[in-house]
Amino acid sequence: MVEKGFAVLILILLSSGCLIHSTGDTLHVVSVGEQNAVYHFGDRVVINVSIYSPDAIKNITVKLSGLKNKLGQSKIHKSKNVDLEEGNNIISFKCWIPTCSPCNKLYPGSYYINATVMQNGEVIAEGSSIVRLEE
């Protein structure tokens, strides 16, 4: 009998949409910078994080990280506190791409840039893109 009750509960949740993930009406990261962008060592770049929010939400933290070196250290790490408006929001981060040197262990190649959206310390959305570093 418990199994039958559990199955009915799952059916109710599925039919109400509570267990179905749809990015059409939930807060989500649309993009992080330009996919397959090419950056050069020592460049100053602007990385735009596009976030869709179905409602206006105050006091959101957006963290940008990436370009992990051979030691697993992110060479980009920025954070902004923002208020999101209903619809699409663009959060811009100005970053320096480190210079290529043996001491920072960052070499030409492909790297992830990650965006994390947080509210009250809880992750509510994430996104990433791959960029290429060249000399």
C-alpha positions as CSV (number, residue, x, y, z in Angstrom):
1,M,0.0,0.0,0.0
2,V,2.9,2.4,0.8
3,E,4.4,1.8,-2.7
4,K,1.0,2.6,-4.3
5,G,0.8,5.8,-2.3
6,F,4.3,6.8,-3.3
7,A,3.5,6.1,-6.9
8,V,0.4,8.3,-6.7
9,L,2.5,11.1,-5.1
10,I,5.1,11.0,-7.9
11,L,2.3,11.1,-10.5
12,I,0.8,14.2,-8.8
13,L,4.2,15.9,-8.7
14,L,5.0,15.1,-12.3
15,S,1.6,16.3,-13.5
16,S,2.0,19.6,-11.6
17,G,5.5,20.1,-13.1
18,C,7.3,20.1,-9.7
19,L,9.8,17.4,-10.8
20,I,10.3,18.5,-14.4
21,H,13.2,20.9,-15.0
22,S,12.4,23.5,-17.6
23,T,14.7,26.4,-18.3
24,G,11.9,28.4,-19.9
25,D,10.5,29.7,-16.7
26,T,13.2,29.2,-14.1
27,L,16.2,31.3,-13.3
28,H,19.2,30.1,-15.3
29,V,22.5,31.2,-16.8
30,V,22.0,31.8,-20.5
31,S,25.6,32.3,-21.4
32,V,29.1,33.0,-20.0
33,G,31.1,35.2,-22.3
34,E,31.4,34.1,-25.9
35,Q,31.6,30.3,-26.5
36,N,35.0,29.5,-28.1
37,A,36.3,33.0,-27.6
38,V,40.0,33.5,-28.1
39,Y,42.0,35.4,-25.5
40,H,45.6,36.3,-25.4
41,F,47.9,36.4,-22.4
42,G,48.0,39.8,-20.7
43,D,44.7,40.9,-22.4
44,R,42.1,43.0,-20.5
45,V,38.7,41.5,-21.3
46,V,35.1,42.0,-20.4
47,I,33.2,38.7,-19.8
48,N,29.4,39.1,-19.8
49,V,27.3,36.7,-17.9
50,S,23.7,36.5,-19.2
51,I,21.1,35.4,-16.6
52,Y,17.4,34.9,-17.2
53,S,15.2,35.5,-14.2
54,P,11.4,34.9,-14.3
55,D,11.0,37.5,-11.4
56,A,12.8,40.5,-10.0
57,I,15.2,39.2,-7.2
58,K,17.3,41.3,-4.9
59,N,20.7,40.5,-3.3
60,I,22.0,37.9,-5.7
61,T,25.7,37.0,-5.8
62,V,27.2,36.2,-9.2
63,K,30.7,34.6,-9.1
64,L,33.0,34.2,-12.1
65,S,35.9,31.8,-12.1
66,G,38.0,29.9,-14.5
67,L,41.2,29.5,-16.3
68,K,42.4,26.7,-14.0
69,N,46.1,26.3,-14.1
70,K,48.1,23.0,-13.9
71,L,47.9,23.3,-10.1
72,G,44.0,23.5,-10.1
73,Q,44.0,27.2,-9.2
74,S,41.5,29.5,-10.9
75,K,43.3,32.5,-12.4
76,I,40.0,34.4,-12.8
77,H,37.9,34.8,-9.6
78,K,35.5,37.7,-9.4
79,S,32.2,38.3,-7.6
80,K,29.4,40.8,-7.8
81,N,26.3,41.4,-5.7
82,V,23.4,42.5,-7.9
83,D,19.6,42.8,-8.1
84,L,18.2,40.9,-11.0
85,E,15.3,42.3,-13.0
86,E,12.6,40.1,-14.6
87,G,13.8,38.8,-17.9
88,N,17.4,38.9,-19.3
89,N,20.2,40.4,-17.2
90,I,23.7,41.1,-18.3
91,I,26.4,41.1,-15.6
92,S,29.8,42.4,-16.9
93,F,33.1,41.4,-15.3
94,K,36.4,43.2,-16.3
95,C,39.3,40.7,-16.0
96,W,43.0,40.6,-16.8
97,I,44.1,37.4,-18.5
98,P,47.4,36.5,-16.7
99,T,50.6,36.5,-18.6
100,C,52.0,33.2,-19.6
101,S,54.9,32.3,-17.3
102,P,56.3,29.2,-15.6
103,C,55.3,30.6,-12.2
104,N,51.5,30.8,-12.9
105,K,51.4,27.4,-14.7
106,L,49.0,28.7,-17.3
107,Y,49.7,27.7,-20.8
108,P,48.1,28.1,-24.3
109,G,45.0,25.8,-24.6
110,S,41.3,25.5,-23.9
111,Y,39.9,26.5,-20.5
112,Y,36.5,26.7,-18.8
113,I,35.0,30.0,-17.6
114,N,32.3,29.3,-14.9
115,A,29.5,31.5,-13.5
116,T,27.7,30.6,-10.3
117,V,24.5,32.5,-9.2
118,M,23.9,32.4,-5.5
119,Q,21.2,33.6,-3.1
120,N,21.8,33.5,0.7
121,G,24.8,31.3,0.1
122,E,22.9,28.7,-1.9
123,V,23.7,28.0,-5.5
124,I,20.6,28.6,-7.6
125,A,22.1,28.4,-11.1
126,E,25.4,27.7,-12.9
127,G,26.8,27.9,-16.4
128,S,30.1,27.8,-18.2
129,S,31.8,28.2,-21.6
130,I,35.1,27.1,-23.1
131,V,37.6,29.7,-24.2
132,R,41.0,29.4,-25.8
133,L,44.2,31.0,-24.6
134,E,46.8,31.9,-27.2
135,E,50.2,33.7,-27.0
